[in-house]
């Protein structure tokens, strides 16, 4: 539990005002409220398997676990290069609705931005389309404290849960922990079974 205290202390600073409220960009993307059962999703915007996960698995996890109150889902940004970290920083400044639209564009257009010299402009275009204004985009992309937090959370949580590949799902139920790696939808019934017991 000490690590969570450290993470809570690190999570200060960058926030973005939206019509629906303020988003604290330095906290993990969270769906659902039942923190007794936690589902961590380790993913990166530039990972091709993560794109498949976002499309084929994530909507079902949110619908079946978070929306039903059976679990809380936390998305851990695992970007390992400047492009993916930039996408993660923009995503952190969005509401859940904006985030869904943004990440869909980011994953569907991976080949257009992930290796492009003008990747930042492309990411800003997706962010604007999702509803994040230009001022908020600049604030998030230029925030050194947000980048530090994203990287510390990535490193600390990946170490804590021994994440070696992406995407990875870690289900934490009390002292029990189960890990699933990959984007094969066959993991969905196995995850579901953990909540039937």
N, C-alpha and C positions, 0 to 999 in steps of 0.2 A: 504493500500500500504506500510505501514511501515514494515510489515513482510517481504515483498519482498526485501526491502533494507537490512534488517538484513540477509536474506538468501544469498543475493549477496555478502555481506561482509564475510560471513562464507565460501563461495565457493572459497577457495584458496588452492593451493598446489599440490596435487597428479595429475600427468599427465603421460601418457604412450605414447611413440612414436610408430607409426605404419607406414608401407610403404605408406599408404594412408593419413597420417597426424597424428596429435597429438590428443589424446582423453583426455579431462579434466574429470577425474574420479569423481570430486566433484560436478558435475552438474547432474541434473536429466536426465535420458534417454529421448531423444526428437526425435519425428518424425514430419516432416512437418515444415512449416515456418509461417503459418498464425496465429500469436499470438493474433489476434482480437477475435478468437474463440478458447478457450482452453479446452482440454479434459484431465482430470487427471485420471490416472488409478492407484488405490491403490491395491497393490498385494504383496504377499510374496512367496519366493521360496519354503517354506515348507508347504504351504497351499494347500490341495487337490482340493478345489474348484477353486483356482487360476490356477492350472494345466489345468483344463477343460476350463477355461477362455482363457488361453494362446493358447490353441489348437482351440477352437470353435469360439471365439469372436475377439481376438486381431488382427489376420490377416485381418479380414474384416474391423475393425476400421481403421487400417493403410491404407489399399487399398482405402476405400471409403471416408475417411476424410483427412488423412495426404497427401497421394499421389496425391489427386485431388486439394490440396490447400485450402480446406474448413476449416481446423482446424489444430491446432498444438496439438499433443498428448505428454503428459509428464507422465512418469512412476515413481511412488513414491514407493520406497522400504519400505515395512512395516514389515520386519523381526523382530521377537520378541525374538528370542533366538540366541545363538552364532553361530549355524549352518547356519541359514537363513541369518544372518548378514554377515557371511563369504561368502556365495554365492552372496549376494548383492554387497559386496566389489569387488569380482572378476568380476562380471558383469559390474560394473562401469568402469572398465579398458579396455573394449572392444569396437571395432567399432560396428555399428548397425548390420552388417552382422555376426560378431563373436557372438554378444549378442544373436541373434536369434537362432543360432546353440547351444550355451551354455545353454540357458534357455529351449530349447526343451529337451536336455538331462537331465537337472536338474529336470524338471517336469516329464518327462517320467520315471525317475529312483528315484523318491522321496522315495519310500520304501527302497531303497538300501542305501541312504546316510543320510536321515533326522534324523535317530535315531542311526546311526552307530558310534562306538567309533573312527573309522578312517575316519570320514566324510570329513576331510580336504583333505586327499589323494584322495578320490573319486572325490571331487569337482575340485581338481587340474587336475585330469585325464580328466574330461569334459572340463575344460578350455584349456588344451593342445590340445585336439581334435578339439576345436573351433578355435585354432590358436593363443592363448595367450602363449608366451614363459615363461619358468620357472622363469627367473629373474623378469619379470613383475608380475607374480603370487605372488612371495614372497614380492615384494614391496607393492602390493595392500593389501595383507592379513595382513602384519605387520604395515600398516599405521594407527596410532592412530588418526591422523587428519581426514583421510577419514572416519573412523568409527564414529567419533564425528559428522561429517557433515551428514552422512547417518541418524544417530539417531536424530539429530536436525531437519533435513528436515522432517523426518517421524513424529515426535511429533508436530512440528509447523503446517504442512499442514493438518495432521489428525485433529488437534484441529480447525483450520480455517474452514475446510469443514465438520466438525462434523462426521468424519468417525468412524463407530462403528463395521464394519464387513468387511471381505474380500471375494472376490474382490469387490471393489466399483469403479464406474465410476462417476465422477463429470464433467458435461458440464457447462462451464462458457462462457456466451455470454453477454459481457458488464456487466450490473448489474444483469442480470438474471442467475439463477443457477438451475440445475436439477440434482438429484442424482439417480443412479441406483445401486442396490445391487444384487450380485449373478452372477452365471455363466450360466444362462439360455439364449440361443441364441434369445429368444423372445424379449430381450431388444434391439436387433439391429434395428428393424423397429421403435421403440420408439425413439431411439437416432437419427436415420436417419430423422425422422419427424421434429426434432428440426432444421435441416438445410434446410428444405424445405420452411420455413416461410420467 
